Each structure stands twice: as C-alpha cells, then as structure tokens.
Amino acid sequence: MAEISINVKLGDRTYPLTVAREEEERIRKAAKAVNENIKNLKDSFGVSDSKDLLAMTSLEFASKYMEEVENTSKDDDLTEKILKFEEKLGEILAE
C-alpha cells in the first residue's frame, strides 16, 4: 500500500495528510463535502466563526452517520427474518 502526502483544505485551514494512494479520492471528496456544508451553513445562518462552522458540520455528519448505522442494523435484522422465513417455508413445503 503506497502512501502519498496531500494537502486538504477544511474551512480556512490547510492540513497536510499522509494517506494510502487508493484513499486519496475519497479523502478529497470528503473534504469537498465538508467545505460545501460549511459554505451552506455560513450562507444560511450568517455564521462566520470557523470553529463554530466546523463544529456544526461535525455534528451534522455524525448525525447522518449514526442514522446510516441504525438503518444498516434494521436492514440486517430484516434480512435475518427473511432468511428464517425462507427456511421455515422450505420445511413446510418439504412435508
């Protein structure tokens, strides 16, 4: 796994990072999403403090992440129930 050095801008700061080459695109897309969210918050609420904007963006992203985790858990539960149903149906049909 080859690593590369990149610079990523978040808000009004630039951060040097060392990342795996295959992660670079994802990291840059994530930084772009963060910066777009910061801009939207700034435009919508007139907030200009970069720490506040980064904190609010972090909270929004963490909330979305938790929602995805909950949905994945629900999907896993549903898949398990469907598999059990298929198994029972197979047993009934085999009788």
N, CA, C and O atoms as a GROMACS GRO file, in nm:
protein
  380
    1MET      N    1   0.085  -0.117   0.000
    1MET     CA    2   0.000   0.000   0.000
    1MET      C    3   0.090   0.124   0.000
    1MET      O    4   0.156   0.154   0.100
    2ALA      N    5   0.093   0.193  -0.111
    2ALA     CA    6   0.175   0.313  -0.124
    2ALA      C    7   0.106   0.432  -0.060
    2ALA      O    8  -0.014   0.453  -0.079
    3GLU      N    9   0.181   0.508   0.014
    3GLU     CA   10   0.126   0.627   0.077
    3GLU      C   11   0.176   0.752   0.006
    3GLU      O   12   0.288   0.755  -0.047
    4ILE      N   13   0.091   0.854   0.005
    4ILE     CA   14   0.127   0.980  -0.057
    4ILE      C   15   0.094   1.094   0.040
    4ILE      O   16   0.011   1.079   0.129
    5SER      N   17   0.160   1.204   0.020
    5SER     CA   18   0.133   1.324   0.100
    5SER      C   19   0.043   1.417   0.021
    5SER      O   20   0.068   1.445  -0.096
    6ILE      N   21  -0.063   1.463   0.085
    6ILE     CA   22  -0.155   1.557   0.021
    6ILE      C   23  -0.185   1.670   0.118
    6ILE      O   24  -0.162   1.659   0.238
    7ASN      N   25  -0.236   1.779   0.064
    7ASN     CA   26  -0.284   1.890   0.145
    7ASN      C   27  -0.434   1.900   0.126
    7ASN      O   28  -0.484   1.901   0.014
    8VAL      N   29  -0.506   1.906   0.237
    8VAL     CA   30  -0.651   1.912   0.233
    8VAL      C   31  -0.695   2.039   0.305
    8VAL      O   32  -0.654   2.065   0.418
    9LYS      N   33  -0.779   2.117   0.239
    9LYS     CA   34  -0.830   2.239   0.299
    9LYS      C   35  -0.967   2.211   0.361
    9LYS      O   36  -1.058   2.162   0.294
   10LEU      N   37  -0.979   2.244   0.489
   10LEU     CA   38  -1.106   2.234   0.560
   10LEU      C   39  -1.134   2.370   0.620
   10LEU      O   40  -1.059   2.418   0.706
   11GLY      N   41  -1.241   2.432   0.575
   11GLY     CA   42  -1.269   2.567   0.620
   11GLY      C   43  -1.161   2.660   0.571
   11GLY      O   44  -1.131   2.665   0.451
   12ASP      N   45  -1.102   2.733   0.663
   12ASP     CA   46  -0.998   2.828   0.623
   12ASP      C   47  -0.857   2.779   0.656
   12ASP      O   48  -0.763   2.858   0.660
   13ARG      N   49  -0.842   2.649   0.680
   13ARG     CA   50  -0.712   2.592   0.714
   13ARG      C   51  -0.675   2.480   0.618
   13ARG      O   52  -0.762   2.408   0.567
   14THR      N   53  -0.546   2.465   0.596
   14THR     CA   54  -0.495   2.357   0.513
   14THR      C   55  -0.421   2.258   0.603
   14THR      O   56  -0.340   2.297   0.687
   15TYR      N   57  -0.451   2.129   0.584
   15TYR     CA   58  -0.392   2.024   0.665
   15TYR      C   59  -0.310   1.930   0.578
   15TYR      O   60  -0.361   1.878   0.479
   16PRO      N   61  -0.184   1.907   0.614
   16PRO     CA   62  -0.104   1.808   0.541
   16PRO      C   63  -0.140   1.669   0.593
   16PRO      O   64  -0.145   1.646   0.714
   17LEU      N   65  -0.165   1.577   0.502
   17LEU     CA   66  -0.201   1.440   0.540
   17LEU      C   67  -0.116   1.340   0.463
   17LEU      O   68  -0.072   1.368   0.351
   18THR      N   69  -0.093   1.226   0.523
   18THR     CA   70  -0.033   1.114   0.453
   18THR      C   71  -0.141   1.007   0.445
   18THR      O   72  -0.192   0.960   0.548
   19VAL      N   73  -0.176   0.969   0.322
   19VAL     CA   74  -0.286   0.874   0.302
   19VAL      C   75  -0.243   0.766   0.203
   19VAL      O   76  -0.150   0.785   0.125
   20ALA      N   77  -0.312   0.654   0.209
   20ALA     CA   78  -0.290   0.550   0.108
   20ALA      C   79  -0.338   0.604  -0.026
   20ALA      O   80  -0.439   0.673  -0.034
   21ARG      N   81  -0.263   0.572  -0.130
   21ARG     CA   82  -0.296   0.623  -0.263
   21ARG      C   83  -0.442   0.595  -0.300
   21ARG      O   84  -0.509   0.679  -0.360
   22GLU      N   85  -0.491   0.476  -0.264
   22GLU     CA   86  -0.629   0.440  -0.301
   22GLU      C   87  -0.734   0.516  -0.218
   22GLU      O   88  -0.852   0.513  -0.253
   23GLU      N   89  -0.694   0.581  -0.111
   23GLU     CA   90  -0.786   0.660  -0.030
   23GLU      C   91  -0.792   0.807  -0.069
   23GLU      O   92  -0.880   0.880  -0.023
   24GLU      N   93  -0.700   0.851  -0.153
   24GLU     CA   94  -0.689   0.994  -0.184
   24GLU      C   95  -0.820   1.052  -0.237
   24GLU      O   96  -0.865   1.156  -0.189
   25GLU      N   97  -0.880   0.986  -0.334
   25GLU     CA   98  -1.003   1.041  -0.394
   25GLU      C   99  -1.114   1.053  -0.290
   25GLU      O  100  -1.185   1.154  -0.285
   26ARG      N  101  -1.128   0.950  -0.205
   26ARG     CA  102  -1.232   0.953  -0.102
   26ARG      C  103  -1.207   1.065  -0.002
   26ARG      O  104  -1.301   1.134   0.038
   27ILE      N  105  -1.082   1.084   0.037
   27ILE     CA  106  -1.047   1.191   0.131
   27ILE      C  107  -1.078   1.327   0.070
   27ILE      O  108  -1.133   1.415   0.137
   28ARG      N  109  -1.043   1.345  -0.056
   28ARG     CA  110  -1.069   1.474  -0.123
   28ARG      C  111  -1.219   1.499  -0.138
   28ARG      O  112  -1.265   1.612  -0.123
   29LYS      N  113  -1.295   1.394  -0.169
   29LYS     CA  114  -1.441   1.409  -0.179
   29LYS      C  115  -1.501   1.444  -0.043
   29LYS      O  116  -1.592   1.526  -0.034
   30ALA      N  117  -1.448   1.381   0.062
   30ALA     CA  118  -1.497   1.411   0.198
   30ALA      C  119  -1.467   1.556   0.234
   30ALA      O  120  -1.552   1.624   0.291
   31ALA      N  121  -1.348   1.602   0.202
   31ALA     CA  122  -1.312   1.741   0.230
   31ALA      C  123  -1.401   1.837   0.152
   31ALA      O  124  -1.442   1.941   0.203
   32LYS      N  125  -1.431   1.800   0.028
   32LYS     CA  126  -1.520   1.884  -0.054
   32LYS      C  127  -1.659   1.891   0.010
   32LYS      O  128  -1.720   1.998   0.015
   33ALA      N  129  -1.709   1.776   0.058
   33ALA     CA  130  -1.840   1.773   0.123
   33ALA      C  131  -1.841   1.859   0.250
   33ALA      O  132  -1.937   1.931   0.276
   34VAL      N  133  -1.734   1.852   0.327
   34VAL     CA  134  -1.723   1.934   0.448
   34VAL      C  135  -1.725   2.081   0.412
   34VAL      O  136  -1.798   2.160   0.474
   35ASN      N  137  -1.647   2.119   0.313
   35ASN     CA  138  -1.640   2.260   0.273
   35ASN      C  139  -1.772   2.310   0.216
   35ASN      O  140  -1.810   2.425   0.239
   36GLU      N  141  -1.842   2.225   0.142
   36GLU     CA  142  -1.974   2.264   0.090
   36GLU      C  143  -2.072   2.285   0.205
   36GLU      O  144  -2.152   2.379   0.203
   37ASN      N  145  -2.066   2.198   0.305
   37ASN     CA  146  -2.155   2.211   0.420
   37ASN      C  147  -2.123   2.339   0.498
   37ASN      O  148  -2.214   2.409   0.543
   38ILE      N  149  -1.996   2.367   0.514
   38ILE     CA  150  -1.955   2.491   0.582
   38ILE      C  151  -2.010   2.611   0.508
   38ILE      O  152  -2.064   2.703   0.570
   39LYS      N  153  -1.998   2.612   0.376
   39LYS     CA  154  -2.048   2.724   0.296
   39LYS      C  155  -2.199   2.737   0.311
   39LYS      O  156  -2.251   2.848   0.325
   40ASN      N  157  -2.271   2.624   0.308
   40ASN     CA  158  -2.417   2.628   0.324
   40ASN      C  159  -2.457   2.684   0.460
   40ASN      O  160  -2.549   2.765   0.469
   41LEU      N  161  -2.388   2.642   0.564
   41LEU     CA  162  -2.417   2.694   0.698
   41LEU      C  163  -2.389   2.843   0.706
   41LEU      O  164  -2.466   2.919   0.763
   42LYS      N  165  -2.276   2.882   0.649
   42LYS     CA  166  -2.238   3.024   0.651
   42LYS      C  167  -2.343   3.107   0.578
   42LYS      O  168  -2.383   3.213   0.627
   43ASP      N  169  -2.387   3.059   0.461
   43ASP     CA  170  -2.486   3.132   0.382
   43ASP      C  171  -2.624   3.133   0.449
   43ASP      O  172  -2.694   3.234   0.447
   44SER      N  173  -2.662   3.020   0.508
   44SER     CA  174  -2.796   3.008   0.567
   44SER      C  175  -2.811   3.080   0.700
   44SER      O  176  -2.915   3.140   0.727
   45PHE      N  177  -2.708   3.074   0.782
   45PHE     CA  178  -2.721   3.125   0.918
   45PHE      C  179  -2.634   3.246   0.948
   45PHE      O  180  -2.641   3.302   1.057
   46GLY      N  181  -2.552   3.286   0.854
   46GLY     CA  182  -2.467   3.402   0.875
   46GLY      C  183  -2.357   3.381   0.977
   46GLY      O  184  -2.302   3.477   1.031
   47VAL      N  185  -2.325   3.255   1.005
   47VAL     CA  186  -2.218   3.223   1.100
   47VAL      C  187  -2.085   3.242   1.028
   47VAL      O  188  -2.068   3.198   0.915
   48SER      N  189  -1.991   3.307   1.094
   48SER     CA  190  -1.862   3.328   1.030
   48SER      C  191  -1.745   3.268   1.107
   48SER      O  192  -1.635   3.255   1.052
   49ASP      N  193  -1.766   3.230   1.232
   49ASP     CA  194  -1.658   3.172   1.311
   49ASP      C  195  -1.626   3.032   1.260
   49ASP      O  196  -1.713   2.945   1.259
   50SER      N  197  -1.503   3.010   1.219
   50SER     CA  198  -1.466   2.883   1.157
   50SER      C  199  -1.479   2.765   1.253
   50SER      O  200  -1.514   2.655   1.211
   51LYS      N  201  -1.452   2.786   1.381
   51LYS     CA  202  -1.467   2.678   1.479
   51LYS      C  203  -1.614   2.638   1.493
   51LYS      O  204  -1.646   2.520   1.501
   52ASP      N  205  -1.702   2.736   1.496
   52ASP     CA  206  -1.845   2.707   1.504
   52ASP      C  207  -1.891   2.631   1.380
   52ASP      O  208  -1.968   2.535   1.390
   53LEU      N  209  -1.845   2.675   1.264
   53LEU     CA  210  -1.885   2.610   1.139
   53LEU      C  211  -1.835   2.466   1.133
   53LEU      O  212  -1.908   2.376   1.091
   54LEU      N  213  -1.711   2.443   1.176
   54LEU     CA  214  -1.658   2.306   1.178
   54LEU      C  215  -1.731   2.220   1.280
   54LEU      O  216  -1.757   2.102   1.255
   55ALA      N  217  -1.764   2.277   1.396
   55ALA     CA  218  -1.837   2.202   1.499
   55ALA      C  219  -1.977   2.165   1.449
   55ALA      O  220  -2.021   2.051   1.467
   56MET      N  221  -2.046   2.259   1.388
   56MET     CA  222  -2.181   2.233   1.337
   56MET      C  223  -2.177   2.129   1.224
   56MET      O  224  -2.263   2.042   1.216
   57THR      N  225  -2.077   2.139   1.139
   57THR     CA  226  -2.061   2.042   1.030
   57THR      C  227  -2.032   1.904   1.087
   57THR      O  228  -2.088   1.805   1.039
   58SER      N  229  -1.946   1.896   1.187
   58SER     CA  230  -1.915   1.768   1.251
   58SER      C  231  -2.040   1.704   1.309
   58SER      O  232  -2.063   1.584   1.294
   59LEU      N  233  -2.122   1.785   1.374
   59LEU     CA  234  -2.245   1.733   1.433
   59LEU      C  235  -2.340   1.681   1.325
   59LEU      O  236  -2.398   1.574   1.341
   60GLU      N  237  -2.356   1.756   1.217
   60GLU     CA  238  -2.444   1.712   1.108
   60GLU      C  239  -2.394   1.580   1.048
   60GLU      O  240  -2.474   1.489   1.025
   61PHE      N  241  -2.264   1.571   1.022
   61PHE     CA  242  -2.209   1.450   0.962
   61PHE      C  243  -2.219   1.331   1.058
   61PHE      O  244  -2.250   1.220   1.015
   62ALA      N  245  -2.194   1.353   1.186
   62ALA     CA  246  -2.204   1.246   1.284
   62ALA      C  247  -2.348   1.196   1.294
   62ALA      O  248  -2.372   1.076   1.307
   63SER      N  249  -2.444   1.288   1.289
   63SER     CA  250  -2.585   1.251   1.294
   63SER      C  251  -2.623   1.167   1.173
   63SER      O  252  -2.693   1.066   1.186
   64LYS      N  253  -2.578   1.208   1.055
   64LYS     CA  254  -2.606   1.130   0.933
   64LYS      C  255  -2.542   0.992   0.940
   64LYS      O  256  -2.602   0.893   0.899
   65TYR      N  257  -2.420   0.986   0.993
   65TYR     CA  258  -2.351   0.858   1.008
   65TYR      C  259  -2.429   0.765   1.101
   65TYR      O  260  -2.449   0.647   1.070
   66MET      N  261  -2.474   0.818   1.214
   66MET     CA  262  -2.548   0.736   1.309
   66MET      C  263  -2.679   0.686   1.249
   66MET      O  264  -2.721   0.573   1.275
   67GLU      N  265  -2.744   0.771   1.170
   67GLU     CA  266  -2.867   0.730   1.103
   67GLU      C  267  -2.840   0.614   1.007
   67GLU      O  268  -2.918   0.519   1.001
   68GLU      N  269  -2.730   0.621   0.934
   68GLU     CA  270  -2.692   0.513   0.842
   68GLU      C  271  -2.664   0.384   0.917
   68GLU      O  272  -2.703   0.276   0.873
   69VAL      N  273  -2.596   0.394   1.030
   69VAL     CA  274  -2.566   0.276   1.112
   69VAL      C  275  -2.695   0.212   1.160
   69VAL      O  276  -2.710   0.090   1.156
   70GLU      N  277  -2.789   0.294   1.206
   70GLU     CA  278  -2.918   0.242   1.253
   70GLU      C  279  -2.994   0.175   1.139
   70GLU      O  280  -3.052   0.068   1.158
   71ASN      N  281  -2.993   0.236   1.022
   71ASN     CA  282  -3.063   0.178   0.907
   71ASN      C  283  -2.999   0.047   0.864
   71ASN      O  284  -3.069  -0.047   0.827
   72THR      N  285  -2.866   0.039   0.870
   72THR     CA  286  -2.797  -0.084   0.835
   72THR      C  287  -2.834  -0.194   0.933
   72THR      O  288  -2.854  -0.309   0.893
   73SER      N  289  -2.843  -0.160   1.060
   73SER     CA  290  -2.881  -0.257   1.162
   73SER      C  291  -3.022  -0.309   1.137
   73SER      O  292  -3.048  -0.429   1.150
   74LYS      N  293  -3.113  -0.219   1.101
   74LYS     CA  294  -3.250  -0.260   1.070
   74LYS      C  295  -3.253  -0.350   0.947
   74LYS      O  296  -3.328  -0.447   0.943
   75ASP      N  297  -3.172  -0.317   0.846
   75ASP     CA  298  -3.164  -0.400   0.726
   75ASP      C  299  -3.112  -0.539   0.759
   75ASP      O  300  -3.162  -0.638   0.706
   76ASP      N  301  -3.011  -0.546   0.847
   76ASP     CA  302  -2.956  -0.676   0.887
   76ASP      C  303  -3.061  -0.759   0.960
   76ASP      O  304  -3.072  -0.879   0.936
   77ASP      N  305  -3.139  -0.695   1.048
   77ASP     CA  306  -3.245  -0.766   1.120
   77ASP      C  307  -3.350  -0.818   1.023
   77ASP      O  308  -3.396  -0.932   1.036
   78LEU      N  309  -3.389  -0.736   0.927
   78LEU     CA  310  -3.488  -0.777   0.829
   78LEU      C  311  -3.437  -0.892   0.744
   78LEU      O  312  -3.511  -0.986   0.716
   79THR      N  313  -3.312  -0.886   0.703
   79THR     CA  314  -3.252  -0.994   0.624
   79THR      C  315  -3.254  -1.124   0.703
   79THR      O  316  -3.285  -1.230   0.648
   80GLU      N  317  -3.221  -1.117   0.831
   80GLU     CA  318  -3.222  -1.236   0.915
   80GLU      C  319  -3.362  -1.295   0.926
   80GLU      O  320  -3.379  -1.416   0.919
   81LYS      N  321  -3.463  -1.210   0.941
   81LYS     CA  322  -3.602  -1.257   0.950
   81LYS      C  323  -3.646  -1.322   0.819
   81LYS      O  324  -3.716  -1.423   0.820
   82ILE      N  325  -3.607  -1.264   0.707
   82ILE     CA  326  -3.643  -1.320   0.576
   82ILE      C  327  -3.578  -1.456   0.559
   82ILE      O  328  -3.643  -1.549   0.509
   83LEU      N  329  -3.453  -1.470   0.598
   83LEU     CA  330  -3.385  -1.599   0.586
   83LEU      C  331  -3.452  -1.706   0.672
   83LEU      O  332  -3.466  -1.820   0.629
   84LYS      N  333  -3.493  -1.669   0.794
   84LYS     CA  334  -3.563  -1.764   0.880
   84LYS      C  335  -3.698  -1.802   0.820
   84LYS      O  336  -3.738  -1.918   0.825
   85PHE      N  337  -3.767  -1.704   0.763
   85PHE     CA  338  -3.895  -1.730   0.699
   85PHE      C  339  -3.876  -1.826   0.582
   85PHE      O  340  -3.954  -1.920   0.566
   86GLU      N  341  -3.775  -1.802   0.500
   86GLU     CA  342  -3.748  -1.891   0.386
   86GLU      C  343  -3.718  -2.032   0.433
   86GLU      O  344  -3.761  -2.130   0.371
   87GLU      N  345  -3.644  -2.044   0.542
   87GLU     CA  346  -3.609  -2.175   0.596
   87GLU      C  347  -3.735  -2.249   0.642
   87GLU      O  348  -3.753  -2.367   0.611
   88LYS      N  349  -3.821  -2.180   0.716
   88LYS     CA  350  -3.946  -2.242   0.764
   88LYS      C  351  -4.036  -2.279   0.647
   88LYS      O  352  -4.097  -2.386   0.647
   89LEU      N  353  -4.045  -2.191   0.548
   89LEU     CA  354  -4.126  -2.218   0.431
   89LEU      C  355  -4.074  -2.342   0.358
   89LEU      O  356  -4.152  -2.425   0.312
   90GLY      N  357  -3.943  -2.354   0.348
   90GLY     CA  358  -3.883  -2.472   0.286
   90GLY      C  359  -3.917  -2.599   0.362
   90GLY      O  360  -3.944  -2.703   0.302
   91GLU      N  361  -3.917  -2.591   0.496
   91GLU     CA  362  -3.952  -2.706   0.579
   91GLU      C  363  -4.098  -2.745   0.557
   91GLU      O  364  -4.130  -2.864   0.546
   92ILE      N  365  -4.187  -2.647   0.551
   92ILE     CA  366  -4.329  -2.673   0.532
   92ILE      C  367  -4.353  -2.736   0.395
   92ILE      O  368  -4.429  -2.833   0.384
   93LEU      N  369  -4.290  -2.683   0.294
   93LEU     CA  370  -4.308  -2.735   0.158
   93LEU      C  371  -4.249  -2.875   0.142
   93LEU      O  372  -4.293  -2.951   0.056
   94ALA      N  373  -4.149  -2.908   0.223
   94ALA     CA  374  -4.085  -3.040   0.214
   94ALA      C  375  -4.169  -3.149   0.279
   94ALA      O  376  -4.145  -3.267   0.257
   95GLU      N  377  -4.267  -3.111   0.360
   95GLU     CA  378  -4.351  -3.210   0.432
   95GLU      C  379  -4.442  -3.284   0.339
   95GLU      O  380  -4.518  -3.370   0.384
   0.00000   0.00000   0.00000
